[in-house]
């Protein structure tokens, strides 16, 4: 699973997403989780330091388990397209959507809108959105 930061972990006004701890505990127990954010390019420590301004120590300890990724231009450069995955992100650039389409993985993107749907992370934690995606086997990412 790949996760963004802005619009996923923190919302507009750098407010922590609702149900964040429960969500992180859930995904960390079910998936190999990696950052896919411009705020993390190969170094999770900087990401955790940034987020520590807004999140509790317990939440930060969970965040330390998320792996870093590296990319140059588009976030999709860091994705392992040979495996099934979910990518939680509030919005994508057209070039990123095109890369997902090229690899027939556009349905791996789970679009979050925590302003319109503030309880969306709880919905994910309860598994209904993951079930909706109809993966036939457990995913590695």
Secondary structure, DSSP 8 states (H G I E B T S, - for coil): -EE-SBTTTEETTTEE-TTHHHHHHHHHHHS--EE-BTTBSS-HHHHHHHHTTTS-HHHHHHHTTSB----SS-GGGG--TTS---EEES---HHHHHHHHHTT-GGGEEE--TTT-TTHHHHHHTTHHHHHTT-SS----
